[in-house]
Amino acid sequence: MMPTCTRCKNDVNKVYDCDHTDFKEYCVECYTELHYYMTENK
């Protein structure tokens, strides 16, 4: 069974979580996008 990204709902090979995602599982695309926006907005 593949993990599902909490944000985009896609089945993915690997998920990432951290305090920025409220420890929800994000795929690499959503995770990268989230961190990109966070660093751009500072």
CORMOHU-V542464 format. One record per helix or strand. SS is the DSSP state (helix for helix, strand for strand). FROM is the first residue (numbers start at 1). TO is the last residue. Records with the same first field share a line. If there is no record, write none. Layout:
SS=FROM-TO + FROM-TO
This chain:
strand=3-4 + 11-12 + 16-16 + 26-26
helix=19-21 + 28-40
